[in-house]
Amino acid sequence: MAGHAAHTQASGQAPLLGIGQVLARLQPEFPDLTPSKLRFLEEQRLVFPARTAAGYRKFSSADVERITLVLSMQRDHYLPLKVIRAHLEAIDDGGTPTLPGATDARGFLGARRFARDELISAARAPRGLLDEAVAASLISSAEPYDDEALGVLKALAALREVGIEPRHLRSLRAAAERDAALIDRALAPSRRPDAAGKARVSERAAELAAQLDTVRAEAVRTALAKLVR
């Protein structure tokens, strides 16, 4: 595989980091990251650390960047690992693939973060719209904001042009919480306390969420079809 060769070679470049050093760098942003999770990512062919003669894993800065990308995709976009792997392999082969629900590969690789005023400016949204979105629990109040928040604010700005306000969409948050509770109950029997088990449950949860999205989109399409008859 091209990605395997590229990242094995990249891992041979100095400086190389041990697992403890990688955790020290990434745990402030990803508190659940553990040695077991790092090993699981390697087992899933998402990262390819070098090995010392004694068998210890050593990570390059490129490996750390790749791990950050994987963890961000899981946390921010709820993508299953197989989708993340396919995306990374396409990048390794020189492509610029688009992920489901994402803008483009550059958005992920850049890991953009926005302060409040930067987000409003990038979305070209009225200043008060962000406050209304936060009040309706459609966007988190915590800074910095990411590309997902930017996408939501842009969508809300477009909806406002036809009279749909954030307060009209409170039911979306309630529905999302119900969906999350459904998925949580469905996956409860398969939960395991180890990092690999948690990662598998997270991947399965993302898959179930995507299936619910498909059902929801069809329900909306059917309802709209009835309205325009």
N, C-alpha and C positions, 0 to 999 in steps of 0.2 A: 504494500500500500504506500502511496506517495506520502501521505501524512505521517505514517510511521517512520519512514526514512528521514523525512524532513525534521521531525521533532527529536528523533534519536540523535541526529547530527547536532541540532540546536542545543541539546542537553550537554554536549561535549564542550561547549564554550564556557569560559569563565565569566562571571563567578557562578559557581554552583552552590545550591542551597540544600541543606538537609530538610527532612520532614518538619522538624521543630522550627526551623527558620521560616519555612513556608507558612506554617500555622501562625507564627508570630506576625507575619505580614498581613495575612488574610482574615484572621479571626475577628479583628475589630469590625470589619464589614460583614463577615459571615460567621457569626458566633457558634453555629452548629458544626462548623468544619472540624473534623477529627482525623487522626491518622487512618482510621478505618475507612473514612469517606474518601480520602486521597487514594488509598489502595483500591477502593471500589471503582473510582473513576479510571484508574489504570486498567482494571479488569474489563471495563466496558469500552476500552480502546478510545478513550477520550483524551488521554494525556500519555506521553511516552517518556518518562524520566530515564536518565542514564543510570547505570549500576556501577558501583565500585567493584574491585576484585573480591571484596568480602560480601557483595550482594546488597549493599545499602543503596537506597534510592537517592539520586541527586537531581535537583531541578534547576533548570536555567531560568533566566528572566522571561524567555519566551514561553516556557512551561507554566510559569506563574501567571502570565498574561492569559494563557489558554484556560487555565483553571478558573481564573476570575471570570472569563467569558462564559464558561459552562455554568458556573454557579449563578451568574447574573441571569442567564436564560431561564434557569430553573426557578429562581426566586421571583423575577419580574414578569416572566411570560408563561410560566407553568407549562413549559414544553417537555414532552417525554424525551428520554435520553436518546432514543433511536432517531428522533428528528434532529436533535442537537448534533449527534454523530454525523448524520448525513450532511448537515450544514457545514460542519468543520471539514469534512472530507472534500466537499466542493471547493471550499476556500483553499485547502492544501493543493488542489489541482489547478488553482489559478482563477477560479470563478468568483463571482460576486452574487451568490444566491440570495433569494428572498425567503424569509421564514413566514409560515402562517401567522397572521396577526401582527406582523412586524413591518417596518418601513423598508429597510434594506440592510445588507450586511454591514455597511459602514456605520449605521446607527448603533449596532451592537459593539463593533470593534472600537468605536470612539467612546463608548460608555458615557454618553453625554449626561451632564447634570446641570440643573438650572436653579438659580436663585429665583425668588418670587417675581421680581421685575423682569428678569430674563425670560421666564416662562410666559408671562403675559405678552411681552414683546414678540417672542418667537411665534406665539399662537395668533398674534394680531387680534387679541380679544379685549373687550372692555375691561377696565380694571376691576370693577365690581363683580364680574362674572366668576372669577376665581373664588371669591369669598362665598358666593352663592353655591358654587359647586362643592366647596368644603362643607358648608352648612347642610347640604343635601347628602353628604357622605359619598359623593361621587369621585372626589379627589382627596387624598390625605392632606392634612394641614402641615405635615412635617417637611422641612426643607433638608437637603436639596430635592428638587423634582427630577423625574427621569423622562425618557421619551414616551412612556406610556401616559404619563400625566399630560404631556404636550399633545398627544393624539386625542385624549379625552377633551381637553380644553378647546382644541380646534373644532371637534365635533359639536361641542356645546355651543360654540360661537355660530356655527352653521345652523344649528337647530333654532337658536334664538331668532334668526332672520325670518323664520316662519312661525314665530310665536310660541315655540316650545322652550320652556324655561327649566332650569335645574330642579326647581321645586316640583315640577310635573313628573320628574323621573325618580322620585324617592322610592317608588315601588320597585325599581330596578335593583337598588341596593338590598331591599328586603327579599326579593326573589333570589339574588345572588347568595344571600346568607342561608336561605332555605336549601338551595342547591348544594352549598358547601356542607350543610348538615346531613343531607342525603348521602353525599359521597363519604363523609366521615363515618356514618353508620355502616355503609356498605363495606368499608375497608377495615372496620374495627377488628374483625376476626383475624385478619392477616398482619396486624401490626406486630413488629418486633422491636426490642429495645436497642439493638446494635445499629451502627451507622449505615451499614449496607441495607439492612431491613428497612430503615427509615427512607433511604433513597429509593428503594423499590416501591414503597407505598406512595411516595411523592410522585414518581413517574406514573404509577397507575391512576392516581388522583387526577393528574393532568389529562390522561387519556379519557377518563370518565367525564371530565369537564368539557372536553372537546365534543364528546358524544351528546351531552346535554345541549351544547350550543347548536349542534345540527338539528336536534329535535325542536329547539326553541325557534330557530330561523324558519323552519318549515311551518311551524304553527303561526308565526307572524305572516309568512307568505300566504298561507291559506286564508287567514282573516282578511288580509288586504284584498285578495281576489274576490271575496264576497262583497267588499265595500264598493268595488268598481264595476260590479255587474249591472 
